[in-house]
Amino acid sequence: MGKSKKVTVGYRYYVGMHMVLCHGPVDAVTAIEVDGRQAWTGTSTGGSVTINAPDLFGGESREGGVSGVVDIMMGGTTQPRNSYLQSQLGTDIPAFRGVLSAVLRQVLVGQNPYLKSWAFWATRRNTRLDGQPQWYSSKVAVGDDMNAAHIVRECLTDPSWGMGYPEADIDDAAFSAAADTLYTEGLGLSLLWYRSMPLNEFLSEVLKHVDASLYVSRSTGKFVLKLIRGGYNVATLLELNESNVSKLTDFKRNTIGELTNSVTVQYWDGSTGKDNSVTVQDISLAAQQGATVGTTLQFPGITTGTNATKVAARSLKVLSTPLASCTIYTNRVAYSLNVGDVFKLNWPRFGVATLVMRVTNIEFGAVDNNEIRITAVEDVFGTAAAIYAAPPPSAWTNPVSVPAPCPYHVTIEAPYWELVPRLGEAAAQALPTTTTYVVATGVRPSGDAVSAKMYTDPGNTNTLWQEANTVDFCPTAVLATTTTFNDTVWAINSGIDLALVSTGTYALVDNEFVAITAISASSITVLRGVLDTVPAVHTSGARLFFMEDTCETDGVEYATGETARVRLLPTTGRGTLAINSATTQSRAMTGRQARPYPPQRIRINNLAYPSSVPGDANISVSWAHRDRLQQTVSLVGTETGDIGPEAGTTYTARLLLASGTVITTQSGLTGTTATFTLANMGANYGALRLQVWATRSTLDSHQIHDIPFLRAGYGTTYGNSYGGA
């Protein structure tokens, strides 16, 4: 017999390898697959895992399997260098923080020299990439998926890969409400974002999955997440009709033949790791159309058949309903609308008495044009509330009023707040201190008055009146009782157009601006002394002008010392008021926009507007800084603490007799306190006044605090104050 020879029947192949998977850290790695086969399952939050699957590819008789140690590196901020990589590559390697990666420590990968594909299952919901817990953590997990509201918020705020907006730019109430609804609906998402996809496109994909809109509020400057859902009260919606719409175009409704009766949704099935699909149909509509008219939609973030069915049904409801659509041109009555909001359309000539429409696009036009262009489609959630009416007969004529003057109107020098949105912040700051503007508005004279044309006479000749702008009518009311310096809840009556008032806007009463926080037909709640004004006493019958959303400028740059002259000409269907029938309003210009804001939160002996103070003690005065350059986003009341101050600002505190005779003055103050000693005050008892104002360069604040009080003293008022002033 011949001598036997050794025969090599196969080789085992081992691999040392470092694989970077995605941004990290993540919550956990839960599975490892090789060539589509599960090699390991568990829950790893970092550290080494052992794969023991030697028969994964058929064992020794075929292609072997996988076994060995894999280091899971989560990518945390304190992650050390990997010892295996150091042993192979030297000590000068990074720690690979910020990314999820896996290190194979000479892992057996089979008996085939060709490396098979590896896949890792990882989840991240509860932890942000900076390692901090998620916002509103109790609602972040929706089943095995993540709440879409949290996904949107992280895209907006993450400083490393997101858009980097501060948390203060997020409307917490809106995002929390959306998160609550999505959590209740069970509509969670699992999505991969690849850096090659622009982040705004990824955000659009998330919003499409949950049927939502994202916009920046014009009143708060914060991001608002709004879900497209029903549940609203149709009776309280803003109504657009022929009285406030200048033009309605492209009104149409899909025919039966244009509708879809079958929707297929393709999604990623999280239980299998493979693509799947569901189909829903409107059988009744298919019978009417005589054929299946279908469409396929991609929703890769959906991971369950249940949610895929929900989304398919939602899409089918929209695509199978003959919804009306149109383009509307209106005025600032629609200023509060945003994309995704709903309103009522009343348009008899199309046989529509009440049709709930949802805004799909809105354009606000230029600064000098108050026209708003709205593209809208009938809201599928409001179809049951639609009321249709026969178009009016051709002989019908609308009883339109003859144009009449505004019964009440107001013309003021524009504060800095009004110039920033019109000119832009940089241009507003660059204005010379002697340059100023005028704004004006008026109250609706009749129910069918649409708007008013604004005419000005810059040359003060009374002959060269020029049309400068179009003004929306201003809501108004009067005070039912007299107010004090401290009152914040006011009784009102005789309201006109109060339904158009938005909270968070200002109103003018006498010469004080107040911010509206709540309003009804009989009362308002306000923040006192906003912008460049100070709290004041207002008598019963004083008129409030809710003017922020309605005032307009003529665009003329006036110089300090000039006088602006304005006339408002209301317009109805019968034309526009004649220029000579309008009332002339004049306003002397003082350079208001450049003046520093007065200090606020005035305290006398730690009391707000006390009626009296002890006569045998010093009088301490304190206040809070204000800064017109920083106060351009939201309205701030007098009781808010320090803001600023604007560079170069000093303060003056002055004590006077009630007659106006000055007792003592402290000027050039840079802090927030002043003290009047007994020596300062001398023998001046009884009725006194405290004045406080701000100065920057040679400009004093537009208004000053002028606060009356009694200084108790023997022989005058001491007997009334004894026992506590």
C-alpha positions, 0 to 999 in steps of 0.5 A: 500500500502506498503511503497516505498523504495529508489533505487540506479539506478547509480553512477557518477565517477570522476577522479583526475589523472596526465597523462604524454604524451611525451617529451615537450614542444610541439606547441599545444594540439588540441584534446582530445579523450576518448574511441576513441570519441572526447571529446574536440577540440581547440588549447591549448598552456598550461593552463586549458581547459574545457571538456563539453561532458556529453552525450559522452557515451549515457548520463544519460540513458547509460554510461554518458559522460565526463566533467570537467577541464583538465590542459594542462602542456606544460613542459616549462623551467619555468613551475610552480608546478600544484596547483591541484597536490599540493593540493592532494600530498603535496607541495614537488612535481616537476613541471614536466618540459620537458614533456607534461602532463595533469592533470584531476581535478576531471573530470566526466568520466562517469557512468561506474566504468571502466576507459576508454582510453584517447588520446591527439592530439598534434603537434610539428613542430615550437618549439624545445624541448628546447623551441627555434624556429626551424632552417629555420622556414619558411620551417619547416611546410609542410601542417600539417606535419614537413619537414623531413630535420628538423626532421633529423637535430633535431635528430642530434643536440638536446642535451637532446634526440638527438645525441648532435652534435653542429650546426657547424657540420651540412652542412647548404647548403645541409640541406637547399637545401633538406628542399627546395626540400621537401617543394616544393614536399609537402612531410612532415612527422609526426612520433612518436619516442619511446625511445626504438627505437635506434635513428639511426634506427629512422633516417634510417626510416625518410631517407627511407620515403623521399628517402635520404642519410645522411653522413659525408663529408670527406672534411668538416667533416660536416653532409650532407643530400642528396635527391635521385633525378634526375635533374643532368647533365649527361655530367658532372658526374665522369666517371669510365671506364677501365682506372681507374677501376681495377675490375668490378664484379657482373654485373647483371640486373633483368629479367622481372620475378623478377620485381614488378608490384604492390606496396601497401603503408600502412600509417597513415591517419591524417584526421581519425587517423587510418591506411590506404593504397593505391596501384599503379600498372604498368598495362603494366608490369603486362600484360607482366608477366601475373599476379600481382606481388605485395609488401607491404611497411610500411610508418607510417610517411606519413599522406595523401593519396596524399603523400602515392600515391607519395611514392608508385609511387616512389617505383614502378618505382624502383621495376618495372624497370630492373636496372643493378647493380655491384661492382666496384674496383677503385682508388682515382679518386672516392674519392669524391663519397658518398652514394647516389651520381651518376656517369657514367659507361663506360664498352664496354665488357658489351655493356655499353657506358654510364650508370648512376649508383648510389652509394649504399655503398662505402668502402675506404680500409686501409691507405696503400691501395688506392683501393675504393670498390663501390657497385652501382645500375643503377639510375632510374632517369638516364635510359633515358640517358643510351647509349648501345654499342655492345661489341667489337669484340674478335680480338680487342686490346686496344693500351696500352702505354709502361710505362713511368716515371712521367713527373713531381713529388713531394716528401715532408716531410709530414705536420701534416695535412697529418698524422692525417687522416692516424694515428688518431689524438691521435697517431699523437699528441703522435709522438716524435718531431724527428719522421717524414714521407714522402709523394710523388705523380706524374703526369700522363705520358699517358692517359692509365696510371692507377697508380704508384707504390711507391718505397723507399730506407730507407737505402739510399743504392740505392740497397734495393728499396722496394715497399711501396704503390700505388699512384694515379696521381696528377692533375697539371697546371702551372701559366700563370702570376707572382703572388704577396703575395696578389693575390688570383685569378691566371691564369693557363694553361697546365692543366692535370687531372684538372677535378679530383681536388676537392675544399677544398683541397690544392695544392703545388706551389713552397713551398707554400700550397694554398687551392682551392676554385674554379677552371676552365681550365684557372684560380683558386681561392685560400686561401694563406699560408695554413697549415705550409706555408706562402704566397710567390711570384711565377713566371710565369711557376711555377707548381702547384701540386693538391696533397692532394687527391693523395699523399701517404706515404711509412709508414716509420718512419724517424728521423730528419736528415735522407734523404728519397728517393722515386721512382715512377713507373707508370703502364699501361696495358703493365706492370710497369716501370722498377725500374732503369728507374724511377727518384730518388727524395730525401728529407732531413727530418727536423721534419716538423710535430712537428713544430709550425705553423707560424703566419699569417695575417701579417700587417705592419702599418696595411697594408698587404705587403706594398711596402713602409712605412714612414721613420719618424715613428715607424713600427708596426707589427701585426699577427694572432695566428695559431695552428696545433693541432686545424687546422685538419678539414678544410684548413685556409688561411692567412687572417683568424683571431686568431686560438690557439695558440698551447701551449708554442708558442712564436714569433720572429720579426726581421728587416733586411737590404735587404742584410740580415744584422740584424738591430734589433730583438724582440723574446719571444713574446707571443702576436700578435704585435711588434713595431720597434721604430725610435731608433731601426731602426736608420739610416737604410732607403731604402730597408729593410726586415721583418721576423716573425716566431713562436717557440715552445720549440726549434722548429721553424716554418717550414717557416718564413715570409720574407717581403721586403719593402722600408723605405722612408727617406731623400736622399734615397726614401723620394721623391718617398714616400712624400705625402703618403707612 
